[in-house]
């Protein structure tokens, strides 16, 4: 493998900037869906058929949860946890696209196979997930409404004081089990759907609307498949002292909520993940196309 050139570094930098820009826009737009998803996965006290109190996830639907948040916390309540979300998603999406760009440029094929697409996407997302795990924990706790932190600094100090460094990595395995397959399958679905679209439309480049549609279809498929690890991740991050591990969390959810408990919040999460992924890839690819065209004009190649 050759040495890294200045052009390679500039290319990685452009990928990071394009990803960060798309991450900023998508987080600002779609944060309410993430908050509602987390609220639906929070444990609530409910009455069993025998009249006894028991723990379980919230039984209300997405629209009712939206209404409840607005009624109790006003419209701005839908953007609760925006700062940790931005702190995670902006550098996270930038890192993802930067890592993915580097992997595909140095190790990828011109026409990647299904397995290669899955592996590239999973590796890039795993790196991001491990690096930004502490911010992911903060994000989930802010959105849940269970914890009342004054600031991110206060949250970090509180977690460190009460739970130690381990608390900042609560649910890490479940996070990786969610994000790595999601990104791998998303990239696989996205590249295949986009390839079919290009062949069907007989065009070398898709327009933004066509790119967004391809991204949205890929997002729906990948989101549904990876929903159970997301529920487990949220529970472990919110109640680290209650569960001894991923298996215990899964069994507890099955016991209190049944198999459907592993799919709590699937509608808002699918909407958010689908829209964020489609939006991010659309902005990312359009920024790269714009940069390439600008460089070509400056060099007199067009």
C-alpha positions in Angstrom: 0.0 0.0 0.0 1.4 3.4 -1.0 2.0 6.4 1.2 -0.7 8.9 2.0 -0.5 11.9 -0.3 -1.7 15.4 0.2 -4.5 14.8 -2.2 -5.6 11.8 -0.1 -5.7 13.9 3.0 -7.6 16.7 1.2 -10.1 14.0 0.0 -10.6 12.7 3.5 -11.0 16.2 4.8 -13.7 16.9 2.2 -15.5 13.7 3.1 -15.4 14.7 6.8 -16.7 18.2 6.1 -19.5 16.9 3.9 -20.5 14.4 6.5 -20.4 16.9 9.3 -22.5 19.3 7.3 -25.1 16.7 6.6 -25.0 15.6 10.2 -25.8 19.1 11.5 -28.7 19.6 9.2 -30.3 16.2 9.7 -29.9 16.4 13.5 -31.6 19.8 13.7 -34.4 18.6 11.5 -35.1 15.1 12.9 -34.2 15.3 16.7 -37.9 15.1 17.7 -38.2 11.6 16.3 -35.2 10.4 18.3 -36.5 11.9 21.5 -39.9 10.3 21.0 -38.3 7.0 20.2 -36.3 7.1 23.5 -39.4 8.1 25.5 -41.3 5.1 24.1 -38.4 2.8 25.3 -38.3 4.2 28.8 -39.6 1.9 31.5 -42.9 3.0 33.0 -45.1 1.7 35.8 -48.3 0.0 34.6 -51.0 -2.2 36.0 -51.0 -5.9 35.3 -54.3 -7.7 34.5 -54.2 -8.8 38.2 -54.1 -5.1 39.3 -50.5 -5.1 40.4 -47.9 -2.5 39.5 -45.2 -3.7 37.0 -42.4 -2.3 35.0 -42.7 -2.1 31.2 -42.0 0.2 28.3 -44.5 3.0 27.7 -47.6 1.7 26.1 -48.6 4.9 24.3 -48.0 5.4 20.6 -45.8 7.9 18.8 -48.5 10.6 18.2 -49.6 10.5 21.9 -46.0 10.8 23.0 -45.4 13.8 20.7 -48.5 15.4 22.2 -47.5 14.6 25.8 -44.0 16.2 25.3 -45.4 19.3 23.7 -48.1 19.6 26.4 -45.7 19.2 29.3 -42.5 20.7 27.9 -43.8 22.9 25.1 -42.6 22.7 21.5 -39.0 23.2 22.5 -39.2 20.0 24.5 -39.1 18.0 21.3 -35.5 19.2 20.9 -34.4 18.2 24.4 -31.0 16.6 24.2 -30.1 18.6 21.0 -26.7 19.6 22.3 -25.5 16.0 23.0 -27.2 14.9 19.8 -25.2 17.4 17.8 -22.1 16.5 19.8 -22.5 12.9 18.7 -24.0 13.2 15.2 -22.0 16.0 13.7 -18.5 14.6 14.4 -20.0 11.0 14.2 -21.4 11.3 10.7 -18.2 13.2 9.6 -16.0 10.5 11.0 -18.2 7.8 9.4 -18.0 9.3 5.9 -14.3 10.1 6.4 -13.5 6.5 7.5 -15.7 4.9 4.9 -14.1 7.1 2.2 -10.7 6.1 3.3 -11.6 2.4 3.4 -13.2 2.3 0.0 -10.4 4.3 -1.6 -7.6 2.2 -0.2 -9.2 -1.3 0.1 -12.5 -1.2 -1.8 -13.4 -2.5 -5.3 -14.8 -0.3 -8.0 -17.9 -2.5 -8.0 -18.1 -3.8 -4.3 -19.7 -7.1 -3.6 -22.6 -7.4 -1.0 -20.2 -8.7 1.6 -17.7 -5.9 1.0 -20.3 -3.2 1.3 -21.5 -4.7 4.6 -17.9 -5.0 6.0 -16.9 -1.5 5.0 -20.0 0.1 6.5 -19.8 -2.0 9.7 -16.1 -1.2 10.2 -16.6 2.5 9.8 -19.6 2.6 12.2 -17.9 0.5 14.8 -15.0 2.9 15.0 -17.5 5.8 15.5 -19.6 4.0 18.0 -16.7 3.1 20.3 -15.2 6.6 20.0 -18.4 8.5 20.8 -20.0 6.0 23.3 -19.9 8.5 26.2 -21.7 11.1 24.2 -24.3 8.5 23.1 -25.0 7.7 26.8 -25.5 11.4 27.5 -27.8 11.7 24.5 -30.0 8.9 25.6 -30.3 10.2 29.2 -31.1 13.7 28.1 -33.8 12.5 25.8 -35.4 10.1 28.3 -36.6 12.7 30.7 -35.6 10.4 33.6 -32.4 12.4 34.4 -32.3 16.1 35.2 -28.8 17.3 34.3 -28.0 21.0 34.2 -25.4 20.7 31.5 -23.3 18.1 29.6 -20.4 18.8 32.0 -22.7 18.2 35.0 -23.9 15.0 33.4 -20.4 13.7 32.8 -19.3 14.5 36.4 -22.5 12.9 37.8 -22.0 9.7 35.8 -18.3 9.5 36.6 -19.0 10.1 40.3 -21.9 7.6 40.6 -21.0 4.9 38.1 -17.3 5.4 37.3 -15.9 5.2 33.8 -17.9 2.1 33.1 -21.1 4.3 33.2 -19.9 6.3 30.2 -19.8 3.0 28.2 -23.1 1.6 29.3 -24.7 -0.4 26.5 -21.6 -0.2 24.3 -21.9 -3.8 23.0 -25.6 -3.3 22.2 -24.7 0.0 20.5 -22.2 -1.7 18.3 -24.6 -4.6 17.7 -27.1 -2.0 16.5 -24.9 0.4 14.6 -22.4 -1.9 12.8 -25.2 -4.1 11.2 -27.3 -1.1 10.4 -24.5 0.7 8.6 -23.3 -2.4 6.9 -26.8 -3.4 5.7 -27.6 0.2 4.8 -24.6 0.6 2.6 -25.3 -2.8 1.0 -29.0 -1.9 0.3 -28.1 1.7 -0.7 -25.4 0.8 -3.3 -27.6 -1.9 -4.8 -30.8 0.2 -5.0 -28.8 3.1 -6.4 -27.2 0.8 -9.0 -30.7 -0.5 -10.0 -31.9 3.1 -10.2 -29.0 4.3 -12.4 -29.5 1.3 -14.8 -33.3 1.9 -14.9 -33.0 5.6 -15.5 -29.9 5.2 -17.7 -27.9 8.0 -16.0 -24.4 8.2 -14.6 -25.5 10.4 -11.6 -28.8 10.5 -9.8 -30.4 13.9 -8.9 -30.9 14.8 -5.2 -34.5 13.6 -5.2 -33.6 10.2 -6.7 -30.6 9.8 -4.3 -32.9 10.6 -1.3 -35.4 8.0 -2.4 -32.7 5.3 -2.7 -31.4 6.3 0.8 -34.9 6.2 2.3 -35.6 2.7 1.0 -32.3 1.4 2.3 -33.0 3.1 5.6 -36.3 1.4 6.2 -34.9 -2.0 5.6 -31.8 -1.5 7.8 -33.8 0.2 10.6 -36.4 -2.6 11.0 -33.8 -5.3 11.1 -31.7 -3.6 13.8 -34.5 -2.4 16.1 -34.1 -4.9 19.0 -30.5 -3.9 19.7 -31.6 -0.3 19.9 -34.2 -1.1 22.6 -31.6 -3.1 24.6 -29.0 -0.2 24.2 -31.5 2.3 25.6 -32.4 0.2 28.6 -28.7 -0.4 29.5 -27.8 3.2 29.1 -30.7 4.4 31.3 -30.7 1.7 33.9 -27.1 0.3 34.1 -27.5 -0.9 37.7 -30.6 -2.9 36.9 -29.2 -5.2 34.2 -26.2 -7.4 34.5 -25.7 -7.5 30.7 -27.3 -7.7 27.3 -28.8 -11.1 27.8 -30.4 -10.1 31.1 -31.8 -7.0 29.5 -33.3 -9.0 26.6 -34.9 -11.5 29.0 -36.3 -8.7 31.2 -37.9 -7.0 28.2 -39.4 -10.3 26.9 -40.8 -11.0 30.4 -42.4 -7.5 30.9 -43.4 -6.6 27.4 -43.2 -9.7 25.3 -41.5 -10.0 21.9 -43.1 -6.7 20.8 -41.1 -5.0 23.6 -38.0 -5.4 21.5 -39.6 -3.3 18.8 -40.7 -0.4 21.0 -40.2 2.9 19.3 -39.7 1.3 15.9 -41.9 3.9 14.0 -40.1 7.1 15.2 -36.7 5.4 14.9 -37.4 4.1 11.4 -38.6 7.5 10.4 -35.6 9.3 11.9 -32.9 6.8 10.8 -34.4 6.7 7.3 -34.7 10.5 6.9 -31.3 11.1 8.5 -29.5 8.5 6.5 -31.2 9.5 3.2 -30.6 13.2 3.9 -27.0 12.7 5.0 -26.1 10.7 1.9 -27.8 13.1 -0.4 -26.0 16.2 1.1 -22.7 14.2 1.3 -22.8 13.2 -2.4 -24.0 16.6 -3.6 -21.2 18.3 -1.7 -18.6 16.0 -3.2 -20.1 16.5 -6.7 -20.0 20.3 -6.2 -16.3 20.1 -5.0 -15.3 17.9 -7.9 -16.9 20.2 -10.4 -15.4 23.3 -8.9 -11.9 21.7 -9.0 -12.4 20.6 -12.6 -13.4 24.2 -13.6 -10.4 25.7 -11.8 -8.1 23.2 -13.6 -9.8 23.9 -16.9 -10.9 20.3 -17.3 -14.5 21.2 -18.1 
